[in-house]
Amino acid sequence: MPEDTQYTPFDLERADALVLFGITGDLARKMLLPALYHLTARGDLSVPVVGVASTGWDDAALRAHARQAVVEAVPDADPAVLDRLAGRLSMVSGDITEDATFARLRTAVEGFGFVAYYLAIPPKLFTTVAAALARAGLNREARLVVEKPFGHDSASARELQDELSRYFDSAHLLRVDHFLGSEAVEGLMVGRFANTLLAPVWHRSYVDNVQITLAESFGVADRGSFYDAVGCVRDVVQNHMLEILTYLAMEPPSADDSSALGLEKWRVLRATRTMDPADTVRGQYDGYQEIEGVAPGSTTETYVATRVFVDNWRWSGVPFYLRSGKTLAVTATEVVVELRKPPLELFGARSGGTPANIIRFRVDGDTGIRAELMLRKPDADGTPVTVPVGIDFERVLGRQQLPYEAVLLGATVGNAEYFAFFPTIMESWRIVDPVLDPPEPPLPYAPGSWGPAEAARLPGLRQWHQPTPRLFGDE
């Protein structure tokens, strides 16, 4: 690993309090507060939570807001658990650009010991808050946790790292990618390395191609101004999708700790070629430019499909196809591993050939694993038919925890596994840099489709394996 890059050690301090900047915001309402409820229900939240925002709220207002946010997300929420969560909440109101706010925060956390500061605020304010914490003496016995995106490109990511490192060293700075808190994403690694059934075929000798799809059937909604400055590549490809790729392509870590895991993920990304504009299709859904906050004539992409290669011994020559977009046919995050066909066609010649075996991993929504095998159907003149075999994770394993449950717990107890390492962030930016902000406008596509038709003609692609609305059930 380059000498000028550092990664977080796995033996982090346990926090005695959690301070949540932006607790009245949309992310907190939809994700963080419901996650805190589930942590409370399991007995995993044992520290006070101090909210910071400029709303002018007091403790009672914050607690009422938290109750409403949880009930919206968890209709059958247990009143006793809500009471326990509310009892841990307190509020510091004030402008986060003013030192007086941090003086009040210093009073609020006095005596708590080690504090985790979680920034659920716009990235442009990260350094503002970090500097203010330092001026108030709040960066000692503390760590800083920042939401994505971490930078806008390679140069800005390096600049942000340098700025934040002035106030928090590498052992006290965590970068959130909530996909790392997903049990199903983490399950990719468990599925690969805990089952010798899969391990022998997870290799270029048996894998023809890998497809990663992050599809959303909804549009930008009221986030026009935010999304128009970001676009699909920065929003999900540089972080979420490349993180999934690392779990699929990495070698087994040498030890069960976050440092070993981070090193293997960095090695995969280091071996990954930069995205080629000639192998990339950008799209924008019809009606996007009519959304409030979107610039007239915007060339921001709401869809991208691309091909990358991992140039190492395991994956040399195997294409990885990545695609993501808004207003697509379904909402699903799915990995498809297509295996090579048998060397001799024995059973499907009369029907145009036997389809390849594929393995699907649904890593969001109705999570699970499904293999599509070829079997002989009785009285079908010997022609094989595709039969799905798989596991619905929630049905078999129980409720899957929300990604932010793992993120917030990791931020509190000091588990770096659920956070992005700076070296992997830099490699991710290197990979996507050539396709950021090209001069050509994106191609139009109709909402409810699978994106521009050109995406089906990526080099070497025979077909996209489309996700269905549900992994199991109706096709």
VOVEXRO-158797 format. One line per field, with one value per residue (C-alpha): residue in one letter; residue number from 1; x, y, z. Coordinates in steps of 0.001 Angstrom, whole numbers. Layout:
BEGIN
res <- [a; ...]
n <- [NUM; ...]
east <- [X; ...]
north <- [Y; ...]
up <- [Z; ...]
END
This chain:
BEGIN
res <- [m; p; e; d; t; q; y; t; p; f; d; l; e; r; a; d; a; l; v; l; f; g; i; t; g; d; l; a; r; k; m; l; l; p; a; l; y; h; l; t; a; r; g; d; l; s; v; p; v; v; g; v; a; s; t; g; w; d; d; a; a; l; r; a; h; a; r; q; a; v; v; e; a; v; p; d; a; d; p; a; v; l; d; r; l; a; g; r; l; s; m; v; s; g; d; i; t; e; d; a; t; f; a; r; l; r; t; a; v; e; g; f; g; f; v; a; y; y; l; a; i; p; p; k; l; f; t; t; v; a; a; a; l; a; r; a; g; l; n; r; e; a; r; l; v; v; e; k; p; f; g; h; d; s; a; s; a; r; e; l; q; d; e; l; s; r; y; f; d; s; a; h; l; l; r; v; d; h; f; l; g; s; e; a; v; e; g; l; m; v; g; r; f; a; n; t; l; l; a; p; v; w; h; r; s; y; v; d; n; v; q; i; t; l; a; e; s; f; g; v; a; d; r; g; s; f; y; d; a; v; g; c; v; r; d; v; v; q; n; h; m; l; e; i; l; t; y; l; a; m; e; p; p; s; a; d; d; s; s; a; l; g; l; e; k; w; r; v; l; r; a; t; r; t; m; d; p; a; d; t; v; r; g; q; y; d; g; y; q; e; i; e; g; v; a; p; g; s; t; t; e; t; y; v; a; t; r; v; f; v; d; n; w; r; w; s; g; v; p; f; y; l; r; s; g; k; t; l; a; v; t; a; t; e; v; v; v; e; l; r; k; p; p; l; e; l; f; g; a; r; s; g; g; t; p; a; n; i; i; r; f; r; v; d; g; d; t; g; i; r; a; e; l; m; l; r; k; p; d; a; d; g; t; p; v; t; v; p; v; g; i; d; f; e; r; v; l; g; r; q; q; l; p; y; e; a; v; l; l; g; a; t; v; g; n; a; e; y; f; a; f; f; p; t; i; m; e; s; w; r; i; v; d; p; v; l; d; p; p; e; p; p; l; p; y; a; p; g; s; w; g; p; a; e; a; a; r; l; p; g; l; r; q; w; h; q; p; t; p; r; l; f; g; d; e]
n <- [1; 2; 3; 4; 5; 6; 7; 8; 9; 10; 11; 12; 13; 14; 15; 16; 17; 18; 19; 20; 21; 22; 23; 24; 25; 26; 27; 28; 29; 30; 31; 32; 33; 34; 35; 36; 37; 38; 39; 40; 41; 42; 43; 44; 45; 46; 47; 48; 49; 50; 51; 52; 53; 54; 55; 56; 57; 58; 59; 60; 61; 62; 63; 64; 65; 66; 67; 68; 69; 70; 71; 72; 73; 74; 75; 76; 77; 78; 79; 80; 81; 82; 83; 84; 85; 86; 87; 88; 89; 90; 91; 92; 93; 94; 95; 96; 97; 98; 99; 100; 101; 102; 103; 104; 105; 106; 107; 108; 109; 110; 111; 112; 113; 114; 115; 116; 117; 118; 119; 120; 121; 122; 123; 124; 125; 126; 127; 128; 129; 130; 131; 132; 133; 134; 135; 136; 137; 138; 139; 140; 141; 142; 143; 144; 145; 146; 147; 148; 149; 150; 151; 152; 153; 154; 155; 156; 157; 158; 159; 160; 161; 162; 163; 164; 165; 166; 167; 168; 169; 170; 171; 172; 173; 174; 175; 176; 177; 178; 179; 180; 181; 182; 183; 184; 185; 186; 187; 188; 189; 190; 191; 192; 193; 194; 195; 196; 197; 198; 199; 200; 201; 202; 203; 204; 205; 206; 207; 208; 209; 210; 211; 212; 213; 214; 215; 216; 217; 218; 219; 220; 221; 222; 223; 224; 225; 226; 227; 228; 229; 230; 231; 232; 233; 234; 235; 236; 237; 238; 239; 240; 241; 242; 243; 244; 245; 246; 247; 248; 249; 250; 251; 252; 253; 254; 255; 256; 257; 258; 259; 260; 261; 262; 263; 264; 265; 266; 267; 268; 269; 270; 271; 272; 273; 274; 275; 276; 277; 278; 279; 280; 281; 282; 283; 284; 285; 286; 287; 288; 289; 290; 291; 292; 293; 294; 295; 296; 297; 298; 299; 300; 301; 302; 303; 304; 305; 306; 307; 308; 309; 310; 311; 312; 313; 314; 315; 316; 317; 318; 319; 320; 321; 322; 323; 324; 325; 326; 327; 328; 329; 330; 331; 332; 333; 334; 335; 336; 337; 338; 339; 340; 341; 342; 343; 344; 345; 346; 347; 348; 349; 350; 351; 352; 353; 354; 355; 356; 357; 358; 359; 360; 361; 362; 363; 364; 365; 366; 367; 368; 369; 370; 371; 372; 373; 374; 375; 376; 377; 378; 379; 380; 381; 382; 383; 384; 385; 386; 387; 388; 389; 390; 391; 392; 393; 394; 395; 396; 397; 398; 399; 400; 401; 402; 403; 404; 405; 406; 407; 408; 409; 410; 411; 412; 413; 414; 415; 416; 417; 418; 419; 420; 421; 422; 423; 424; 425; 426; 427; 428; 429; 430; 431; 432; 433; 434; 435; 436; 437; 438; 439; 440; 441; 442; 443; 444; 445; 446; 447; 448; 449; 450; 451; 452; 453; 454; 455; 456; 457; 458; 459; 460; 461; 462; 463; 464; 465; 466; 467; 468; 469; 470; 471; 472; 473; 474; 475]
east <- [0; 1383; 3328; 1401; -1928; -3116; -5963; -7870; -6690; -9231; -8705; -10681; -11925; -15455; -17520; -19315; -21627; -22814; -23258; -25355; -25004; -27999; -30376; -33370; -32456; -33894; -31206; -31712; -35493; -35564; -32526; -30626; -33451; -35144; -31726; -31259; -34674; -33647; -30339; -32283; -34662; -31712; -29992; -27036; -27497; -26128; -24867; -26575; -27301; -26888; -28441; -27063; -29041; -30094; -33829; -34208; -35651; -35361; -35113; -38880; -39163; -36374; -37937; -41304; -39638; -37772; -40964; -42715; -39750; -39594; -43345; -43271; -40542; -41621; -45447; -45474; -42838; -42823; -43817; -41470; -38521; -39512; -39490; -35994; -34720; -36330; -34722; -31278; -31878; -30955; -30624; -28101; -29577; -27498; -25769; -22905; -20861; -20811; -18435; -21169; -22925; -19819; -19445; -22943; -22014; -18922; -21175; -23579; -20876; -18846; -18083; -19043; -15463; -14799; -17263; -18152; -19216; -21371; -21792; -25075; -24676; -23680; -20039; -19166; -19593; -17323; -14202; -16218; -17468; -14121; -12321; -14964; -14713; -10958; -11283; -13622; -11188; -13700; -11387; -9503; -10787; -13086; -13529; -15183; -17575; -18471; -21147; -20470; -19580; -15941; -14746; -15928; -12972; -9454; -8054; -10892; -10846; -7155; -7772; -10629; -8477; -5666; -8060; -9771; -6424; -5460; -8061; -8508; -5795; -6390; -7275; -10053; -11639; -14275; -15926; -19432; -20546; -23799; -23603; -20789; -23333; -25629; -25827; -26441; -23369; -21244; -22877; -21175; -17881; -19340; -20949; -17646; -15218; -17334; -18527; -16137; -19060; -18569; -14848; -13556; -15746; -15017; -12320; -11794; -11692; -15397; -16855; -17791; -18860; -20181; -23029; -23787; -27074; -28280; -31682; -34220; -37743; -38140; -36668; -34817; -38015; -37250; -33457; -32932; -30345; -28302; -28440; -27716; -24366; -23489; -24924; -25066; -21326; -20513; -23709; -23485; -20863; -17720; -18745; -21554; -20992; -17221; -17527; -19735; -17141; -14457; -16468; -17004; -13422; -11172; -8931; -9680; -8269; -5372; -7062; -10518; -10079; -10886; -7257; -6795; -10167; -9313; -5994; -7600; -10241; -7524; -5619; -8677; -9303; -5605; -5821; -8984; -8591; -9916; -13310; -13071; -15437; -15716; -17081; -19463; -23024; -24539; -28261; -30767; -34435; -37094; -38494; -35388; -34734; -38207; -37425; -36976; -33317; -32035; -30087; -31492; -29762; -28206; -25827; -25876; -26376; -29132; -27984; -24634; -23570; -19931; -17447; -14348; -11642; -9702; -6205; -5033; -4535; -8032; -10025; -7881; -10094; -13412; -15595; -17437; -20498; -21853; -25068; -27252; -30050; -33132; -36708; -35781; -38164; -37706; -35967; -33287; -29610; -28437; -25276; -25342; -22399; -22692; -20704; -19120; -21104; -20111; -17503; -19831; -23523; -25254; -28797; -29997; -29096; -32745; -33728; -30913; -28421; -28401; -28363; -25442; -25811; -26134; -25971; -27966; -27290; -29989; -28274; -31049; -34768; -35809; -32270; -31213; -29234; -30675; -28928; -30499; -29694; -30521; -32540; -34391; -38156; -40098; -41926; -40085; -38247; -35038; -34747; -33380; -35353; -34135; -34982; -34327; -32847; -32153; -32588; -34710; -32536; -35297; -37486; -34640; -32373; -34825; -35000; -32075; -30807; -30799; -27376; -27368; -27804; -24370; -22935; -24145; -23164; -19725; -19328; -20189; -18293; -15348; -15752; -14052; -15304; -18373; -16445; -14495; -10693; -9077; -6757; -9790; -11576; -8626; -8511; -12268; -11872; -8992; -11224; -14125; -12173; -12096; -15921; -16649; -18217; -17651; -18539; -21103; -24697; -26237; -28609; -32346; -34366; -37970; -38947; -39881; -37372; -33944; -32134; -30766; -30810; -27082; -26407; -27404; -24571; -21605; -18505; -18599; -22027; -24377; -27279; -28151; -29713; -32594; -33649; -37290; -39415; -38727; -35950; -38484; -42126; -43676; -41238]
north <- [0; 3490; 4982; 8271; 6560; 5338; 3118; 2824; 217; -2263; -1664; 1567; 3187; 2595; 5798; 6947; 9270; 9758; 13287; 13406; 16561; 17014; 15055; 16988; 16271; 13871; 11191; 11130; 10966; 8169; 6114; 7093; 7459; 4177; 2495; 3886; 2458; -1047; -769; 238; -2700; -5120; -3520; -2421; 1322; 2024; 5600; 9009; 10581; 14347; 15959; 19141; 21257; 24843; 24282; 25954; 22749; 21699; 18140; 17632; 18683; 16340; 13431; 14056; 14218; 10970; 9181; 10286; 9294; 5825; 5209; 6175; 3598; 969; 1035; -1612; 133; -894; 2098; 928; 893; 4343; 5593; 4185; 5785; 9126; 9029; 8915; 11914; 15503; 18560; 21319; 23945; 26468; 27440; 25012; 27837; 29680; 28861; 29560; 26372; 24335; 25958; 24689; 21288; 21179; 21671; 18970; 16288; 17265; 14221; 11661; 10553; 9441; 10934; 9917; 12857; 11743; 14282; 13699; 17067; 18307; 17454; 21135; 21538; 18662; 20773; 23618; 21348; 19561; 22884; 24164; 20987; 21484; 25152; 24068; 21357; 18671; 16775; 15204; 11868; 11774; 10482; 12003; 10036; 11571; 10568; 10082; 11473; 11784; 14275; 15075; 13487; 12285; 15752; 16898; 13613; 14085; 17715; 16741; 14053; 16533; 19079; 16653; 15126; 18480; 17879; 14069; 11525; 8340; 6358; 8828; 9429; 7090; 7454; 6050; 3923; 2462; -449; -1756; -2086; -4235; -7793; -9054; -7250; -8597; -11952; -11995; -12510; -15126; -16961; -17037; -17913; -20075; -22483; -24729; -25422; -21972; -21397; -23639; -21992; -18400; -18053; -17012; -20702; -21025; -17477; -15968; -12528; -10715; -8190; -5714; -3823; -1068; -153; 2295; 2588; 6080; 9376; 12226; 13620; 16746; 16241; 17945; 20510; 17925; 15208; 17532; 18418; 14764; 12367; 8596; 7872; 9907; 8988; 5190; 3827; 5265; 4023; 1456; -469; -628; -1749; -4621; -5430; -5719; -8274; -10297; -10181; -9963; -12702; -14090; -11830; -13230; -12407; -11639; -7902; -4721; -3949; -7270; -6831; -3298; -4404; -7105; -4679; -2159; -4839; -5593; -1953; -1400; -4163; -2725; -785; 2733; 2979; 3485; 6122; 3905; 1114; 3393; 4524; 7502; 8249; 10759; 9916; 11881; 14600; 14957; 18513; 19594; 18854; 21816; 22438; 20823; 23257; 24049; 21891; 19728; 17031; 15158; 11424; 9564; 6259; 4668; 1282; 317; -2545; -2930; -5556; -6724; -7505; -10161; -13925; -14780; -12475; -11706; -11475; -11660; -8609; -6973; -5090; -2360; -389; 1858; 4288; 6133; 5417; 1936; -1004; -2269; -1369; -3960; -4261; -7534; -9370; -11981; -14333; -16100; -19315; -20622; -23089; -26768; -27427; -29726; -29183; -32487; -31557; -28290; -28444; -28715; -25645; -23343; -24274; -24778; -21515; -20928; -21431; -18150; -17278; -14257; -12386; -9879; -7501; -4995; -5375; -9038; -10276; -13796; -16069; -17920; -20290; -21095; -24691; -26786; -29956; -32455; -32113; -35376; -35741; -32763; -34742; -34463; -30681; -29165; -26474; -23758; -24423; -21815; -23013; -20585; -19063; -16104; -14635; -13089; -16194; -18533; -16331; -13839; -10060; -8444; -5442; -2041; -978; 2077; -122; -1586; 1821; 3553; 624; 542; 4287; 3864; 707; 1352; -1296; -6; -2880; -908; 2115; 2931; 3023; 6074; 4074; 2288; 5628; 6986; 3887; 4183; 7779; 6722; 4095; 6445; 9647; 9149; 9047; 12028; 15085; 14214; 16882; 14697; 14903; 11718; 9664; 9985; 7038; 6467; 6055; 2445; 1090; -438; 2689; 3673; 927; 1474; -82; -3471; -3184; -2764; -4504; -8243; -8181; -10902; -9912; -8240; -10610; -8399; -8422; -9240; -7296; -10028; -12588; -15314; -15430; -13910; -13314]
up <- [0; -781; 2106; 2040; 2671; 6045; 7005; 10235; 12769; 14021; 17757; 18120; 21302; 22466; 22621; 25753; 23795; 20225; 18858; 15708; 13617; 11310; 13524; 12157; 8530; 5982; 6415; 10166; 9878; 7304; 8308; 11441; 13959; 12919; 13155; 16669; 17567; 16441; 18310; 21408; 20991; 20842; 23806; 21664; 22233; 25673; 25289; 25263; 21857; 21524; 18458; 16903; 14423; 13805; 14271; 17653; 19129; 22755; 24111; 24059; 20403; 19371; 21237; 19606; 16197; 16866; 17882; 14701; 12498; 14052; 13813; 10111; 9481; 12039; 12277; 15032; 17128; 20791; 22997; 25757; 23339; 22059; 25642; 26199; 23007; 23809; 27238; 25637; 23351; 24069; 21843; 21200; 18896; 17013; 13803; 13180; 11650; 14996; 17851; 20410; 19285; 20040; 23431; 24268; 22835; 25060; 28067; 26817; 26484; 29532; 31637; 29003; 28214; 24609; 22076; 18496; 16297; 13359; 10530; 8684; 6990; 3500; 2695; 2180; 5956; 7033; 7473; 9016; 11781; 12236; 12666; 15092; 17172; 17360; 18395; 21198; 22289; 21323; 18966; 21873; 23159; 20137; 16609; 13570; 11362; 7987; 5496; 1787; -667; 354; -2218; -5729; -7545; -6735; -6092; -3838; -1893; -1179; -195; 2136; 3745; 4308; 5822; 8182; 9180; 10662; 13367; 13544; 12783; 10770; 13889; 14724; 11321; 9819; 6414; 5957; 3033; 4326; 1869; 4067; 6862; 4750; 6046; 2509; 1129; 3958; 3242; -166; 1617; 3968; 1058; -821; 1949; 4265; 1564; -309; -2645; -4232; -3742; -6594; -9280; -8147; -10758; -14384; -15364; -14526; -14491; -17850; -16618; -13562; -13612; -10819; -11057; -8730; -10134; -8733; -10108; -8623; -9761; -8100; -6490; -4428; -4450; -7802; -6742; -4817; -7459; -10381; -8827; -8288; -10869; -10951; -11109; -8015; -6170; -6314; -8736; -7129; -3698; -3399; -6619; -6391; -2768; -3942; -6605; -3933; -1968; -5141; -6396; -3313; -1980; 1504; 4243; 6231; 9552; 10900; 11367; 9458; 8553; 6736; 5037; 3946; 2504; 330; -925; -1797; -3733; -5858; -6685; -7354; -9980; -11561; -14789; -15037; -16696; -20436; -21893; -24996; -22775; -20879; -21607; -19792; -19778; -18464; -17999; -19833; -17596; -15432; -16583; -15501; -11836; -9537; -8809; -12020; -14180; -17635; -20225; -17506; -18729; -15406; -15887; -14068; -15579; -16291; -17627; -17998; -18293; -16150; -15770; -12728; -13943; -11507; -11641; -10458; -12753; -15790; -18886; -16993; -17692; -14801; -16061; -13786; -14275; -12193; -12843; -11714; -12945; -14174; -14487; -10908; -7673; -6980; -6141; -7544; -8512; -11263; -11715; -15064; -15285; -18447; -20516; -20624; -23317; -25290; -26033; -25197; -24248; -25737; -29404; -30487; -28454; -29520; -26820; -23084; -21111; -18775; -15030; -13189; -9505; -8301; -5079; -4087; -1688; -1060; -486; -526; 10; -864; -3156; -6137; -8522; -11879; -12750; -15806; -15106; -17269; -17137; -17533; -20843; -22322; -25051; -23055; -23339; -20119; -18298; -15955; -12309; -9587; -6321; -3530; -97; 947; 3689; 5780; 5641; 6581; 8710; 10195; 10003; 8194; 10118; 8450; 7110; 9354; 12404; 11722; 10816; 13980; 16173; 14547; 15061; 18735; 19687; 17359; 14659; 11494; 9317; 8235; 7020; 3875; 3993; 2491; 154; -1343; -1740; -3720; -5931; -6519; -7668; -9927; -11543; -12288; -13033; -16844; -17060; -14797; -16447; -20123; -22709; -24489; -23193; -21773; -23887; -23177; -21913; -20955; -17288; -16594; -19098; -18544; -19684; -23101; -25717; -26240; -22825; -24232; -26750; -24447; -25847; -25215; -23557; -24809; -22560; -19286; -16783; -15670; -12016; -11405; -8881; -6355; -6203; -5449; -6463; -9559; -12411]
END
